[in-house]
Amino acid sequence: MAQNMIETASDAAFGTASTTARSDTRYTSVAMILHWIIAAAILFQLASGWWMHEAGDEGGTFIFILFQVHKTAGITVLALTLMRIVWRLAHPTPPLPAGMSLFERLAAHGAHIGLYALMILVPLSGWAMVSVSPTGVPTYYLLLESLPFSHLPIDVSDQKIAEERLIFVHMVLAYTMGALMLAHVAAALKHQFISRDGLLMRMIPGSGLPVASAARPVVGIVAFTLGATLIAGGIVAGRANAPETTIEAATQSLGDWQVDAANSTLGFVVEFSGKPVDGGFAQWTADITFEPDQLEQSRAEIVVQTASVTINDSNLNGQAAGSDGFASDDHPDAVFVSEDFAQNPDGGYLANGTLTIRGISVPLTLNFTFEETDGVAQVAGSGDVDRLAFGIGQSNASNEGWLKFPVEIVFDLTASRAKDPESGS
């Protein structure tokens, strides 16, 4: 009698109706669908999370796309879990089999509470982890531009510490969820094949059919969920790599040449996640004195406002001007100066100079062509630098797993000879 009283109190505390108070022995269709969709998504999350952790930077392009899908699925699990909790509060669960002992009842209730808590805490910890990461990759979700708190503007050293701690928390919570899921599955199989009390059938659509037939709807739901998750993640990954707005140069030219801003570009190309990504600057000035037959008197100084950087990949674009990128707050200008011009034996010209970014100066040689027609010159060229030489990506991309070291500086300028203020020509 005492045990019956305790079991009744336990059922009441955990929202489970007694067998006499409720005759319904199956979950609702909505509860079943949410259960299996969430279960499929969690299994995908556990597998993909483990693989990403083991592969590390060797995963290349695929691991980057999988990371986007993983974030999408995690937020989906969080949203569906909240929906399921609301549904459960409005629709009491069917009673546990009468033959279950007090220990089994408490274990079942405890496991369910633990799983619900983890289905909320694991996505939230992942959300927090990517939000404090100095990588600054935006967290997109389907049609939303970005999720709230998708990037927190704190000092990069604090970001690294917070990220490392949250990675540990996220992993511990995920492994705990995996262990609880295994225990949950083992208990369900025990009830189905040893106790034979029909507990598992409460969550199987078409439970009046044989087990093999009844499982078919579940397989369909799982397959649909995995497919939808991958498609949604693909959309997110595509959005994350969608080109940004067109780069427009806004220059103010000095010296002997006046640069045509509308028809000039100054930018760079870097390989990110296995593909070339281009970027450029909206604000820069050019002080150029150049004559093909007077190279010893030629000089060029290009000053770029690094905060005006735009990269045609939103993942890089969000962090380019930050502390692990150009550090624009502390170093607003990048400057290239050359007073050493030479003829290139292969054709064209060489500008040997110094590029200063983040207060660090590195030698740089630009190879370019110069063609003048009726006082209008077309100048196009390029030069290669190592981003790590300036400390760019030192914290978040210290190897070439996702972001390659070489950066190609490219420019295509249209300029006309500046007018002589005295002669007016």
Sequence and secondary structure as in RCSB ss.txt:
>XXXX:A:sequence
MAQNMIETASDAAFGTASTTARSDTRYTSVAMILHWIIAAAILFQLASGWWMHEAGDEGGTFIFILFQVHKTAGI
TVLALTLMRIVWRLAHPTPPLPAGMSLFERLAAHGAHIGLYALMILVPLSGWAMVSVSPTGVPTYYLLLESLPFS
HLPIDVSDQKIAEERLIFVHMVLAYTMGALMLAHVAAALKHQFISRDGLLMRMIPGSGLPVASAARPVVGIVAFT
LGATLIAGGIVAGRANAPETTIEAATQSLGDWQVDAANSTLGFVVEFSGKPVDGGFAQWTADITFEPDQLEQSRA
EIVVQTASVTINDSNLNGQAAGSDGFASDDHPDAVFVSEDFAQNPDGGYLANGTLTIRGISVPLTLNFTFEETDG
VAQVAGSGDVDRLAFGIGQSNASNEGWLKFPVEIVFDLTASRAKDPESGS
>XXXX:A:secstr
 HHHHHHHHHHHHTTB  TTT    S  HHHHHHHHHHHHHHHHHHHHHHHHHHHGGGGHHHHHHHHHHHHHHHH
HHHHHHHHHHHHHHHS B    TT  HHHHHHHHHHHHHHHHHHHHHHHHHHHHHHH TT     BTTBS  TTS
S    HHHHHHHHHHHHHHHHHHHHHHHHHHHHHHHHHHHIIIII   TGGGGSTTTTS HHHHHHHHHHHHHHH
HHHHHHHHHHHHHHHTS  S    EEEEEETEEE GGG EEEEEEEETTEEEEEEESEEEEEEE  TT GGG EE
EEEEEGGGEEESSHHHHTTTTSTTTT TTT  EEEEEEEEEEE TTSSEEEEEEEEETTEEEEEEEEEEEEEETT
EEEEEEEEEEEGGGGTTTTTT SSSSSEEEEEEEEEEEEEEE   TTT  
